[in-house]
Amino acid sequence: MSVYRQARRHAWAMIGNVLFGCLFIVMVDRFYGHSTLAFAGVIVVLVVLNRRILTFNCPRCGSNLFFRKFIMLPWPNRNCSRCGLDLSQPG
């Protein structure tokens, strides 16, 4: 599986995790009246789950797929922003 496809799967998983976290916060707020601790817990869980984002690097130059120069974006690059390698091809 290509590194781009793995990164894209991670991006979709993180979208699902964020939606689940929002639902969890709303449910805690609905039943307990305050969601400060639930919000803090969801933020910590999302940060821990998103640590994996740093492992999606170009095999040729090591540039991260989610970074464009100095800006981090939520969707991975199909082509490396540094060396131009097509990352959607396996191998």
C-alpha positions as CSV (number, residue, x, y, z in Angstrom):
1,M,0.0,0.0,0.0
2,S,1.4,3.4,-0.9
3,V,2.3,5.9,1.8
4,Y,-0.3,8.4,0.3
5,R,-3.0,5.8,0.8
6,Q,-2.0,5.1,4.4
7,A,-1.9,8.8,5.1
8,R,-5.4,9.2,3.5
9,R,-6.7,6.4,5.7
10,H,-5.3,8.2,8.7
11,A,-7.0,11.4,7.7
12,W,-10.4,9.7,7.3
13,A,-9.9,8.0,10.7
14,M,-9.1,11.3,12.3
15,I,-12.3,12.9,10.8
16,G,-14.3,10.0,12.3
17,N,-12.5,10.4,15.7
18,V,-13.3,14.1,15.7
19,L,-17.0,13.5,14.9
20,F,-17.2,10.9,17.7
21,G,-15.5,13.2,20.1
22,C,-18.0,16.0,19.3
23,L,-20.9,13.5,19.8
24,F,-19.3,12.4,23.1
25,I,-19.0,16.0,24.4
26,V,-22.6,16.8,23.4
27,M,-23.9,13.7,25.1
28,V,-22.0,14.4,28.3
29,D,-23.2,18.0,28.3
30,R,-26.8,16.8,27.7
31,F,-26.8,14.3,30.6
32,Y,-24.5,15.9,33.1
33,G,-24.9,19.7,32.4
34,H,-21.2,20.5,32.0
35,S,-18.7,19.1,29.6
36,T,-15.4,20.7,30.6
37,L,-13.7,17.4,31.6
38,A,-15.2,15.6,28.6
39,F,-13.8,18.3,26.3
40,A,-10.3,18.1,27.9
41,G,-10.4,14.3,27.7
42,V,-11.4,14.3,24.0
43,I,-8.6,16.8,23.2
44,V,-6.0,14.6,24.9
45,V,-7.2,11.5,23.1
46,L,-7.2,13.3,19.7
47,V,-3.6,14.5,20.3
48,V,-2.5,11.0,21.2
49,L,-4.3,9.5,18.2
50,N,-2.8,12.1,15.8
51,R,0.8,11.4,16.8
52,R,1.0,8.9,14.0
53,I,0.8,11.8,11.5
54,L,4.5,12.3,11.9
55,T,5.3,8.9,10.4
56,F,3.9,9.6,6.9
57,N,7.1,10.7,5.1
58,C,8.3,10.7,1.6
59,P,10.5,7.6,1.0
60,R,13.0,9.6,-1.1
61,C,13.6,12.9,0.9
62,G,11.8,12.4,4.2
63,S,9.4,15.3,3.8
64,N,6.1,14.8,5.7
65,L,3.0,14.4,3.6
66,F,0.8,16.7,5.7
67,F,3.2,19.7,5.7
68,R,3.4,22.2,2.9
69,K,6.5,24.2,3.6
70,F,5.8,25.4,7.1
71,I,2.0,24.9,7.1
72,M,0.3,21.7,8.3
73,L,-2.9,20.8,6.4
74,P,-5.4,18.0,7.3
75,W,-5.1,16.2,4.0
76,P,-1.9,14.5,2.7
77,N,0.0,15.6,-0.4
78,R,-0.3,13.2,-3.4
79,N,3.1,14.5,-4.7
80,C,6.0,15.3,-2.4
81,S,6.2,19.1,-1.8
82,R,10.0,18.9,-1.7
83,C,11.2,16.4,-4.4
84,G,8.0,16.0,-6.5
85,L,7.8,12.2,-6.1
86,D,4.4,10.7,-6.9
87,L,3.4,9.2,-3.5
88,S,0.2,7.5,-4.7
89,Q,2.2,4.8,-6.4
90,P,3.1,1.7,-4.3
91,G,6.7,0.8,-3.7
